[in-house]
Amino acid sequence: MLYLRKVVPFVPEHSAAIPDLREQLEISRSEVRLLTRFLGLDRIVVAEGLSTLDMLLAIGQEALAETDRSQVRYLIHAHTVQHLALPGLRWMDVLRAKFGLDGATAFSMSHQGCAIGLSALKVAESLLAGEPAGSTALVLIGEKALSSVMQHLPGTSVLGDATAGVVVGLDGPGDALLSVAHRTCGEFHQAMNMPPDLQHRYRLAYSPELAAVMLDAIDAAGLGLDEIDLVLPHNVNRYSWTTTARRLGLPLDRIYLENVPKTGHCFCADPFMNLSTARAEGVVRPGANVLMVSAGQGGTFAAAVARTSTGQE
């Protein structure tokens, strides 16, 4: 079993109101009204003056602060956008050197949209199973929006800048990962480039597939929906979660939506950011069962059940 020993988010202090971004994003006033009045978005966090690499360096150092770096066997960066840097920059080598993780294998993961952050946990668990006892991995999650093209999802969301650093191991202390479930609907792989008829089919399939992957994860954890204390979602918008909650028969107050209007949808970092925020606010109690959920463009869906630490592992 994998344990999330430490979960540390990097959420910029600066934010911008979506109406103020209208010209930058080249969106209409009616689109702004749709995003804010109907979908429940308000602001996005913006990492002014920082690159994705800067954000990863900051959060990685904080996550490793109380970790034995000689035991870190893997350094993994999970990111939504497939290409974040020119190949010659060799980001992962830079990160490994800056963190002093000379003995770690470093690589990045993508091609699953915003579901990649949760998928990376399962990869880390599988890799650590072949390592000596006490081995750990540092999983870095998220990125900065590089352009308005990737920052605005028409009729759906606006994306902010955030990252998370997660130190994981096969023993505690930490939040115990009880399951990870995935679904991929490959017919939607064209994402924003789908023809209109396929876009319509995707909109119809989105909520059923999202609900299904949540139930897959809950079942794999040996639990029932009524045993999930809180859902920690991706912050795509409030409306889609209202629809999914209705489909599942799940009270909306059991889905943590407080960050949707505050941060916007921060790529694959949302569930980890929400876990940290909900814990800090006392919404997540020790020993609670939480369900982290994400969906990505291209028809990818992922969910993971974790039992939060009681501090007695």
Number of C-alpha atoms within 10 A of each C-alpha: 14 24 25 24 20 20 20 21 26 21 21 18 10 11 18 16 16 19 18 11 16 14 10 9 17 11 14 12 12 9 15 20 15 17 24 20 11 12 22 19 29 19 24 26 21 22 22 12 6 12 15 18 16 15 23 23 19 14 23 28 16 18 22 18 10 9 16 11 19 13 18 24 23 22 25 25 25 30 28 25 20 13 10 15 11 8 8 6 9 10 18 17 16 14 20 21 12 13 15 14 20 15 14 20 15 21 14 16 18 18 18 25 23 31 31 28 30 26 22 22 24 18 12 22 19 14 14 22 14 9 13 10 12 14 20 30 26 26 25 28 32 29 28 28 22 13 10 14 11 14 19 18 16 13 11 17 22 27 23 26 29 31 29 30 29 25 22 29 27 23 18 18 17 23 27 24 24 21 21 25 23 21 18 18 14 10 13 19 16 14 16 13 11 15 11 10 8 15 16 11 12 20 10 11 13 18 19 15 21 24 20 20 24 28 19 19 25 27 15 16 18 10 15 12 14 8 12 18 18 21 25 25 26 29 32 26 24 22 15 16 22 16 15 19 18 14 12 15 10 16 10 17 10 14 20 22 22 13 21 25 21 18 29 29 31 30 34 31 32 32 27 26 27 23 25 17 18 19 14 11 10 9 14 19 18 15 15 18 25 26 28 25 30 30 28 20 19 22 23 25 29 28 30 29 27 25 21 21 20 13 11 8 10
